Amino acid sequence: MELTREEIFEYHKGGKVGTDLTAPFKSLKDLCLAYTPGVAQAVLEIAEHPKTVFDYTAKKNLVGVVSDGTAILGLGDRGASASIPVMEGKAVLFKAFGDVDGWPIPLNCVRKNGLSEGPTDPQRIIDAVCAIAPMYGGINLEDIAAPACFEIEDKLDEMLDIPVFHDDQWGTAVITLAAVLNYCVLSEKKIKNLKIIVNGAGAAGIRIAQMIKAAGATNVIMCDSKGPLSTSRELTGKKLEMAVDTGATTMQEALVGADVFVGVSIANCLSKEAVATMAYYPAIMAMANPDPEISPADVKLALGDKPYIIATGRSDYPNQVNNVLGFPYLFRGALDAEATTINTEMKVAAAQALAELAREEVPQYVKDLYNEPNITFSNEYILPKPFDPRLFEVVPYAVAMAAAKTGAARVPLTNYKAELAERNKKRMKLFE
């Protein structure tokens, strides 16, 4: 799809999000209810019973999309103001797919030593988010560079009683796990027996490895630009936690006999020759953007008629690993459960729900929308399409049920599945 600069700037002119009223405001009585004197009763009720803030404010459906602009969409450190179009875009996706109200929160003055440039000071972001958290039912961290993003998410998740989710870390991880689960189904391999190489030891790569391990993988080797992470190297932090000793000194050596390659690194770093050394029926998830670690055409040249699965981060190739399959629905389920966190069990449940949905018969309206009449579970369709409306029902339900099972939910979820189905009918009017 070709997009011109003129089309892009015209679309973004004036921003992509705004506010709307969710209660009637047409009369003097409405004015008295909305503000003084009626609002005083809501204030007093919340002050006396703090949990009612979810009942009498927008908090229950509002997510703050927080960024300092240090790692924008592969564009690098462009600053808080330049991050706003991306944060607005995130809010658009929250609303369109999850019926979640997201609001951009770009943060300045959060660099180390108070400088206008340079690395993030994690404590400054932590303090800022804690200060604004009372308004929000959840916090989505976005485009914050590693390693600061790890400390920020971990501490905020511990300190706040609402979900904190860094999509650059966990969003890709959830979708990747769903793809791996369906690879196991198609290849008839067990996840515990897979040899998995994760190339790229940044925020996404580390969380992908953790998610796959949480689902049962036991042989995961992580590589960075210098090769496999091993205890013989001088490593710190999350990299040291992921280190294993395999004897391999390069990514190519580690890849020999591997079942799965997961790339969140740089373009064209995986050769046809290296792919040819992988196990029978491999999965290559080359997700570098805009150009993958290896092109689908080169994978085909490397493997010929042998069975394989290729996935990328692009929409013009089969099996796009797209975060929009995850975060709107994770937050939908978490918000509806009034969850205190989005824990590992909730993330795994989301991945399992995505994998199971891809194995179901695809509705005709999805086939028509994508102009693909023969969509069916196969090597070329291991993940649902982003505009599949069934996502709104199956993923939030799985997430909310996992929240309830693990004690993260604050409210009962009686008839939740039926409620989602009814809300989905109303939501679909957005696409008419």
Stockholm file with secondary structure:
# STOCKHOLM 1.0

chainA/1-432         MELTREEIFEYHKGGKVGTDLTAPFKSLKDLCLAYTPGVAQAVLEIAEHPKTVFDYTAKKNLVGVVSDGTAILGLGDRGASASIPVMEGKAVLFKAFGDVDGWPIPLNCVRKNGLSEGPTDPQRIIDAVCAIAPMYGGINLEDIAAPACFEIEDKLDEMLDIPVFHDDQWGTAVITLAAVLNYCVLSEKKIKNLKIIVNGAGAAGIRIAQMIKAAGATNVIMCDSKGPLSTSRELTGKKLEMAVDTGATTMQEALVGADVFVGVSIANCLSKEAVATMAYYPAIMAMANPDPEISPADVKLALGDKPYIIATGRSDYPNQVNNVLGFPYLFRGALDAEATTINTEMKVAAAQALAELAREEVPQYVKDLYNEPNITFSNEYILPKPFDPRLFEVVPYAVAMAAAKTGAARVPLTNYKAELAERNKKRMKLFE
#=GR chainA/1-432 SS CCCCHHHHHHHHTTCSCCCCCSSCCCSHHHHHHHSTTTHHHHHHHHHHSGGGHHHHSGGGGEEEEEECSSSCTTSCCCCHHHHHHHHHHHHHHHHHHHCCEEEEEECCSCBGGGCSSSSBCHHHHHHHHHHHGGGCSEEEECSCCTTHHHHHHHHHHHHCSSCEEEHHHHHHHHHHHHHHHHHHHHHTCCGGGCEEEEECCSHHHHHHHHHHHHTTCCEEEEEETTEECCTTSCCCHHHHHHCCCCSCCSHHHHHTTCSEEEECSCTTCSCHHHHTTSCSSCEEEECCSSSCSSCHHHHHHHHTTSCCEEEESCTTSSSBCCGGGTHHHHHHHHHHTTCSCCCHHHHHHHHHHHHHHHTSCCCHHHHHHHTCTTCCSBTTBCSCCTTCTTHHHHHHHHHHHHHHHTTCCSSCCTTHHHHHHHHHHHHGGGGC
#=GC SS_cons         CCCCHHHHHHHHTTCSCCCCCSSCCCSHHHHHHHSTTTHHHHHHHHHHSGGGHHHHSGGGGEEEEEECSSSCTTSCCCCHHHHHHHHHHHHHHHHHHHCCEEEEEECCSCBGGGCSSSSBCHHHHHHHHHHHGGGCSEEEECSCCTTHHHHHHHHHHHHCSSCEEEHHHHHHHHHHHHHHHHHHHHHTCCGGGCEEEEECCSHHHHHHHHHHHHTTCCEEEEEETTEECCTTSCCCHHHHHHCCCCSCCSHHHHHTTCSEEEECSCTTCSCHHHHTTSCSSCEEEECCSSSCSSCHHHHHHHHTTSCCEEEESCTTSSSBCCGGGTHHHHHHHHHHTTCSCCCHHHHHHHHHHHHHHHTSCCCHHHHHHHTCTTCCSBTTBCSCCTTCTTHHHHHHHHHHHHHHHTTCCSSCCTTHHHHHHHHHHHHGGGGC
//
